[in-house]
Amino acid sequence: MNKSIKLRLIVMNIIQWAVWGSYLTSMGSYLASVGLATRIGIFYSMQGIVSIFMPTLMGIVADKFIPAQKLLGLCHGIAGAAMAGAGLYGMTAGSEISFGILFGLYAVSVAFYMPTIALSNSVAFNILERNGYDTVKDFPPIRVFGTIGFICAMLFVNFMTNGQGVQYQHSYNQFIVSGICGLAMFLYCFTLPECPCNRNAGAQQTMSERFGLDAFKLFKDRQMAIFFIFSMLLGVALQITNGFANPFITHFQEVPEFADTWGARNANALISISQISETLGILLIPVAMRIFGIKKVMLIAMFAWVLRFGLFGAGNPGSGVWMLILSMIVYGVAFDFFNISGSLYTNMRTSEKIQNSAQGLFMLMTNGIGATIGTLSAQAVVNHFVYNAAEPNWSAAWYTFAAYALVVAFLFMILFKEPKTNDKVA
């Protein structure tokens, strides 16, 4: 077995996730600084909208027409060029930013970046299998480096400053950093081993099967229907803190009492605790699933979201910084116990024939429909309490999100029944 393969895949994962980490948690702060605070939700919702169809389309292209590693590179090339273009536009436009131009470049970038999340996994699986590795055993330690790359990119844009002393997390430079990472990934992908197309893939499948539409038949099963609906309802929470946590923490710089606190000046570094917690939360899932079962694990996730938002509402970067830190730690449970446990439950309850489609349906309900509705709704809430209010009240916005998560948790507790067996849903 080629020992260098793992190292090459580790490098791939580091760059793959550094592209996203460069701007995902800090873009809202930049948009607020150039007068687009009321449209932050529109930018983040675009990730959910393109996730509804682009990963499926690119998956078909990789199966039949272009080797996966080359398609991964091409997608990163387009996404990186568009994101770098958004950064360069921000640099030349200054404070006179046109929403249409900036959003257009950003939309092209995320349309081609979001499919790379699945493509990079497919490339890693293919290369590992062709080199005699066990994907179940050998992929997770490689994938962890993706989260490390994400965190490193977050910290880089947090601590780097431009010529005017403005941190990258508050400027267009974060887009340029992301674009450079994307273009580096474009070049790197063409050095990876070949992942041949399967020209006959899907030859015996109907169009419904190719696009994963057969998975919607799972809604005929009452408990699976309830599970997917609540997955969508909880998916609403997924992007809220990505979009608004940085602007929220940064706004304390305008409050004399907190203006010079480390947390107010280093929002992205504070938020990075969430990603560190996420890597640790993964380790708890097998034990939690075995001890509690899917219903209690999902409820733990839902109540963790209540805490996540509630602690944001009560905390501050001064004497209340411990609440912000605790909120970041809670995020690991809130995100992993929902996303990963939900994926495991979907796999456990569906027959082999539609397992891939069922996973696609779970992603569609959570990161597609749920996240899109969530970011747009969150924007309306933040506009009401903060950006369009005579006296901005961030706490009221966070408590509103906490109340929503609490209602979803109680409804899930009442309506969802723990399956008594592991029988597959046909």
Secondary structure, 3 states (H helix, E strand, C coil): CCCHHHHHHHHHHHHHHHHHHCCCCCHHHHHHHCCCHHHHHHHHHHHHHHHCCHHHHHHHHHHHCCCHHHHHHHHHHHHHHHHHHHHHHHHHHCCCCCHHHHHHHHHHHHHHHHHHHHHHHHHHHHHHHHCCCCHHHHHHHHHHHHHHHHHHHHHHHHHCECCCCCEHHHCCHHHHHHHHHHHHHHHHHCCCCCCCCCCCCCCCCCHHHHCCHHHHHHHHCHHHHHHHHHHHHHHCCCCHHHHHHHHHHHHHHHCCCCCCCHHHHCHHHHHHHHHHHHHHHHHHHHHHHHHHHHHHHHHHHHHHHHHHHHHHHHCCCCCCHHHHHHHHHHHHHHHHHHHHHHHHHHHHHECHHHHHHHHHHHHHHHHHHHHHHHHHHHHHHHHHHHHCCCCCCHHHHHHHHHHHHHHHHHHHHHHCCCCCCCCCEC
